[in-house]
């Protein structure tokens, strides 16, 4: 049996619900430490932390919302 592929808009919503809180948490926690750095370096450091966390959390969210994603 072939598994259904989630609709792109549903994956976009799920990705956003993962990225938005993580980005705010990272900005809140690291903001004071990164404020003196150049914008490009701040973004680099933030994304180095954000992307692995997002991959882990997105995997969990995909499992929890599997039925919604394929409906």
Secondary structure, DSSP 8 states (H G I E B T S, - for coil): -------HHHHHHHHHHHHHHHHHHHHHHHHHHHTTS-HHHHHHHHHHHHHHHHHHHHHHHHHHTHHHHH-
